[in-house]
């Protein structure tokens, strides 16, 4: 991999030196940490949306049934075509 911005390459070298790691090990750790953070955020977002959907279903199912439910006879004629 080539870093084209000299200031970024220098910052990586300095961080690696401060942490006593190679640049490769430092970058590997940074990538792994970022991947873990993004994965956790994505999973939390999925869980939040799933919880919201389940709450919507729960509220819908709690609504009272008003009147008789439609049957196939209400929706289709004697030939099976929509009314």
C-alpha positions as CSV (number, residue, x, y, z in Angstrom):
1,X,0.0,0.0,0.0
2,X,1.3,3.4,-0.8
3,X,0.4,6.5,1.2
4,X,0.5,9.5,-1.1
5,X,0.1,12.2,1.5
6,X,3.5,12.7,3.3
7,X,1.9,14.1,6.4
8,X,-0.3,11.0,6.8
9,X,2.7,8.7,6.3
10,X,4.7,10.7,8.9
11,X,1.8,10.5,11.4
12,X,1.6,6.8,10.9
13,X,5.4,6.4,11.5
14,X,5.2,8.6,14.6
15,X,2.2,6.6,16.0
16,X,3.9,3.3,15.3
17,X,7.0,4.6,17.1
18,X,5.1,5.8,20.1
19,X,3.2,2.5,20.4
20,X,6.3,0.4,19.7
21,X,4.7,-1.3,16.7
22,X,5.4,-1.6,13.1
23,X,3.4,0.5,10.7
24,X,1.7,-2.7,9.4
25,X,0.7,-3.8,12.9
26,X,-0.6,-0.3,13.7
27,X,-2.7,-0.1,10.5
28,X,-4.0,-3.6,11.0
29,X,-5.1,-2.7,14.5
30,X,-6.7,0.5,13.3
31,X,-8.6,-1.3,10.6
32,X,-9.8,-4.0,12.9
33,X,-11.0,-1.4,15.5
34,X,-12.8,0.6,12.9
35,X,-14.4,-2.5,11.4
36,X,-15.6,-3.6,14.9
37,X,-17.0,-0.2,15.6
38,X,-18.9,0.0,12.2
39,X,-20.2,-3.6,12.6
40,X,-21.4,-2.8,16.1
41,X,-23.1,0.4,14.9
42,X,-24.7,-1.5,12.0
43,X,-26.0,-4.3,14.3
44,X,-27.4,-1.7,16.7
45,X,-29.2,0.1,13.9
46,X,-30.7,-3.3,12.7
47,X,-31.8,-4.1,16.2
48,X,-33.4,-0.6,16.6
49,X,-35.3,-1.0,13.4
50,X,-36.4,-4.5,14.3
51,X,-37.6,-3.3,17.7
52,X,-39.6,-0.5,16.0
53,X,-41.1,-2.9,13.5
54,X,-42.1,-5.3,16.3
55,X,-43.7,-2.4,18.2
56,X,-45.7,-1.4,15.2
57,X,-47.0,-5.0,14.7
58,X,-47.8,-5.2,18.5
59,X,-49.8,-1.9,18.3
60,X,-51.6,-3.1,15.1
61,X,-52.5,-6.4,16.7
62,X,-53.8,-4.6,19.8
63,X,-56.4,-2.7,17.7
64,X,-60.0,-3.9,18.1
65,X,-61.7,-5.8,15.3
66,X,-64.6,-3.8,14.1
67,X,-67.3,-5.6,12.2
68,X,-66.9,-9.0,10.4
69,X,-63.8,-9.7,8.5
70,X,-64.1,-9.9,4.7
71,X,-64.3,-13.4,3.2
72,X,-63.4,-14.5,-0.3
73,X,-67.0,-14.0,-1.3
74,X,-66.7,-10.4,-0.4
75,X,-63.6,-9.9,-2.6
76,X,-64.3,-12.2,-5.6
77,X,-67.3,-13.0,-7.8
78,X,-68.6,-16.4,-8.7
79,X,-66.0,-16.8,-11.5
80,X,-63.1,-16.0,-9.1
81,X,-62.5,-12.5,-10.5
82,X,-62.1,-9.5,-8.2
83,X,-65.3,-7.6,-7.6
